[in-house]
Amino acid sequence: MEFDLSEEQVMLRDTVRDVLTSTYDVETLRSVTDTDLGWSRDVWNSLAEIGILGLVFSEDDGGMGAGPEELSVVMGELGASLAPEPLLGSVIVPGMLVARTADDATRADVIGGLSSGERLLAFAHTEPGDRWPHTAVTTTAVDGNLTGTKTLVDHGDVADTFVVSARESDGTIGLYLVAADADGLARTAYRTHDRRRGAQIELTGAAGTRLGSGDASQVISDVEVATQSALCAEAVGAMTRALQLTVEYLKTRKQFGVPLATFQALTHRAADMYVSNELAQSMSTYFTAALADGDYDPIIASRAKLQICRSGRHVGQEAIQMHGGIGMTAEYPVGHYVSRLTAISHTLGDADSHLARLSGSVSEWDMVTVG
């Protein structure tokens, strides 16, 4: 297996990095996320122009036809820069659902709009009181009319169309396209602690268009696994940058007339942060490689997410501690990285949830024998 980035992946990383770092520092990030929209249309258009919005979609649908490795490269840069643009929630996740279920005409229309940046979708799946893995879908679909409540809709505040999961009369789960301005749909927008946006939507007989036929449960599961991989890559990017900021601070901040980096206890703690970051990077790479081979295994997803949660918590807490009081201020970036890492760790299952899944599957594993 090749662990180094290819020449094309390096070019992709550097291009995305140039777009994001030329825009975002902590002051710009705070001013942009304080707006009603919460992200920059200019950056969004730039990402569309260089093909990032259509990255994972097939060339036949107007995308770039890239794979999980390229998406991980992009998500790592989003994590490192804390860019708030809704690439995952408004494009990648709903776009993958549409690409796997819609007919040719619908797929071409929706994917084309997403790739150009003209359309914004959102996946409405989670329901009040339902904990991950979110299988208790109580929203109903009767003759294409949907009734129910969906919460934690990532960037649902700006979506012009929702991909909504609903249970049909025969008990199967279907996916429906519902226009944001449809009669019978109401949404309540809110702001999250990591300065992102979400929404809760109420459906009261809202008309929807069925995507494909049959039960969509497996499609939803596969897309969730792909989403977990993207979140892991984003978290690694954020962790790596938080570690870099901490090391730079230890080298420049002086106490008793000498840099903090001269204190052995602090350098040992920084080394432990590095180990946690490397563990997270390794698991993210392993996860991405599995997806590239077509293995959408939820157990692999839980292995990776568990390590990401543990590493993110360790790196984040140590970064705050070793920065001291400045690490808690809104004017300094490290606290924003910790907030984003915390949000990722609670998205699609926290550490305890994934540990429970792994422990519950132990009996299914093969016994290793030495003969």
N, C-alpha and C positions, 0 to 999 in steps of 0.2 A: 504494500500500500504506500502511496506517495503522500507524505505529510506536508511538504512544502507547496506553496501556492504556485500554480502555473503562471507563465508569462501573461496570459490573458487575464487571469484572476488578479494578479498584481496591478495591471492597468485598470481593472474595474475598481479595485480598492482605492487606488490613488485618485481616480477620477471622482468617486463619491466623497472621499476625504477632502478633496479640494473644494467641492461644492459646499460641504457642511462646515468645514473649519473657517472658510472665508466669510461665513455668515454668523456663526454662533460662538460667542463667548458668554460668560455667565450673565453679563448685563443685558446683552441682546436676547438671550434665552428668557430672562425674566420679563423683559418688555414684550416679547412676542407672545409668551404664554399668558400674559395678563390681558391680552386683547380678547374680544368676544369669540373670535375664531379659535385662538389658541395655537396657531401655527402660521407659517408664512406661505402665501400663495406664490410668491416669487421663487422660493426654494422648491415648491411643488412643481411649478412649471419647468424649472431647471432639471429636476429629476425625470420629468416626462420627456424632455428633449433628449436626454442621454440614454433613454430606454429603460430606466430603472423601474418605472411603474409597470412595464410589460415584461419584466425580467423572466418570470417563471412560466409565462404562458407560451403556448406553441406558436411557431412562426405562421402556421396556417390561420391562427386567430389574431394575428397582428402583434404577437409578442416576440421575445428574443430567443425563446426555447432553451433557456438556461436551466440548470439543475439545482439541487439543494446546496451544493458547495458554493455556488455563486450567491445564492440567497444568504447563506451564512456570512459570507464576506461583507455583503451590504449591511446586514443587521448588526454585525460587529462594529461597523463605522457609525451606525445610528446610535448604538449604545455608548461608544466612546465620546461622541459629540453631544449626547442627550437631545438630539434633534427631535422635536415633537411632532413632525409630520406623520400622518396616520397611514403609513405604508402598509403595515400589517393588518390593521383593523378595517381599513376602508378599501383596500385593493387586494392584497394577497389572500387573506382568508375567504372572503366572499367570492373572490374571483376563482379560487380553486374549486369551491363548491359548484359554482356555475359551470366551470369547464368540465367537471366530471358528470354533470347531470343534464344539462340543457341540450335542446336540439340545436342543429347547426346554425339556424337563423338567429335564435336567441343568444347563443354563445358568441357568435361573431359580433352582434350588436353590443352586448354587455362588455365583453373583453376589450373590444375596440375602444369603447368609451373610457374604460378603466386605464388602459395603456396610454391614452392621450391626455389623461388627467381631467377630462371633462365630466366624468361620472364618479360619484362616491357612493359606495355600498356599505352595508354593515350586516353582520351576522347576528340575528336575534335568536338565541337558543336557551340561555340560562333563565330559570324562572325563580320567583321568590321562594325561599326556604329550601331550594334544591342545592345540595352540595355536590362538588365534583365527584364522579365524572358526569354529572348532569344528564342522567338517563330518564328522569321522571318528567317527561314532556306531557303536560296537561292541557296545553293550548290545543284546541280542536279545529278541524277543518271539515266543514259540511258544504258540499257542492261548491268548493272553492272559496268559501267565506270563512275567515279565521276569527276565533274568539279566544282571548286569553291575555296573560300579562308576561312580558319579557323584561328582565332587568339585566344590569351589567352589560349593556350593549355598547361595545367598544366604539367610540366616536359615532354613536348613533345620533348625536346632535346635528351632524352635518350631512348625514346620508340622504341621498335623493331616492334611494331604493333599499329595501330591506330583504335579506334572505332569511325567511322565517321557518323554523321547524314546527311542525304541527302533527298531532295524532289524528289519524283518519278512523272512519267507522269500523274498519277491520282490525284496528290496533296497530297498524304499521305507521312508521314515521315518514312524512313527506316533507319536501322542501318547496317553499313557495316564494315567488317574487311579489313583493307588495310595495306599491309606490308610497313614498313618504307623505304625499298629500291625499291619499285615498280616504274616502269616507269611512268612518269607523276606526281610524287610527289616530291616537293622540300620544305625544311623546313629552317627557319631562327631562330636560337636560340637567346635568350636574358636572361639577369639577372634582377631580380626584386629588389625593394628597400629593401625587407626583406631578401635578400641574397639567395633567392630561384631561380629556373630556370623555363623558359617557352619557348614556340616556336610559330611561325606562320607557317602554312603549306599552300602551294599552290597546288591545284589538277587540273591537266589538262588531263582529260581522264584516270585517274589512275584506275586500275582494283581493284574491291572490291568484297568480298564475303558477300552476304546478310545474316543477322542474323534473323532467324525466318521469319514470314510472317505477313501481316497486318500493321496497323499504330502503330508505336512505341512511339507515343507522350505520352501516359500514363505511359509507362515504364520509359521514360526519366524523367517525372514529379516525379514519385515515387522515383527514384534514386536521384534526386536533393534534395528531402525532406530529405532522409537519409543522404546525404552529408551535408546538413545544420546542422543536428543534430551532426554529427561528428565535424564540424567546431566549433559549439557552445561549445562542450566539450573541444576541444583544447584551445579555447579562455579562458574558465574558468580556465584551468590549468595554462595558461600564466598569467592571472590576479592575481590568488592566489599567484603565485611566486613573481610577481611584488609588491604585497602588503606586503609579508613577507620581501622582501629586504628593502622596505621603513621603516617598523617598526624596523627592525634590525639597520638601519642607524640612525633613530631617537634616539635609545637607546645608540648608541656608539659615534656619532658625537657630539662634545661639542662646545658650543657658550657661551661666557662670563663665561667660567669656569664650565658650567653645561651642561648635556646632552640636546639635542633638545627636548627629550620626556618630559622634565619638563615644556615646554611652552604649556599652555592650548590650544591656538589657533591651534597649530600643532597637538595635540592629537585629537582635535575635527575633524580636516580635515582627519586624519587617520581613525577615527571612521566612517566618511562618506564614505571613500573608502571601509571599511569593509561592510557597508550596501549595496553599489553597487555590491560588489563581491557576497554577499549572494543572492541578487536579481537575478543576472546572474546564479548562481548555481541552484537556485530554478527553474528558467525557463528552464534551460538545463535538469534538472531532469524530469520535467513535459513533456518536448518534448520527451525525451528518453522513458519514460513510455508509451506515446501514441504510439510510434513506436513499442514497445514491444507487445502492444495489437493489432498490425496490422493496426493502424490508420495513414495513410500517408496523413494527412490533411495539405495542404499548408497554411491554416490560422493559425494553431498551429505553423508551421514553422516560419511564419512572426512574430507572437507574441514573440517567443523565440529570433529570430534574432534581432528584434528591441531592446529588452532589452540588449542583448549581445553587440550590437553596442554602446548603450548609456553607459552601465557600463564600457566597454572597453575603451571608450574615457575618461570617468571620472577618472578611476583608472590610466590609462596611463599618463594623463596630470598631475595629482596630484603627481604621483611617480616621474616624471621628476622635477616638481617644488620643491618638498621637498628634493630631492637630490642636488638641486642646479646645479652648473656647471658640476660636475662629472657625472650627469645623462645624459648629452649630449655627452659624450665621447664614442668612439668605444671600449675602453678598459674596460668599466664597463657594466654589463649585462642589466641594466634596460632599456636603450635605445633600445636594441634589442627586448625586450619584447613589447615595445610600437610600434615598427615597424611591428612586426608580428601581433599584435592586429589590427593595422590599415589596414594591408593587408586582414585580415579575414573580417573586417567590410565592405570591398569593394568587397568581393567575393560573387557571387550569390545574389546581391542586397545589397545596403547600407541602413542606417536607414530611409532615406526619401522614398526610394522605397518600403520598407516594411510597412511604415506608410501609404503610398498611397494605398497599397493593402488592408490594414485593414480598412481604412476609406471608401474605395469603396465597402466594403462588409457589412457595418453596416445595410443596409436595409434587409439583409438576416438573421439577428440575431433575435431570439425570444424575445418577450417583457416579462420582468419579472413583474409579477403582485403579489400584496399582497391581499389575499382574507380573 
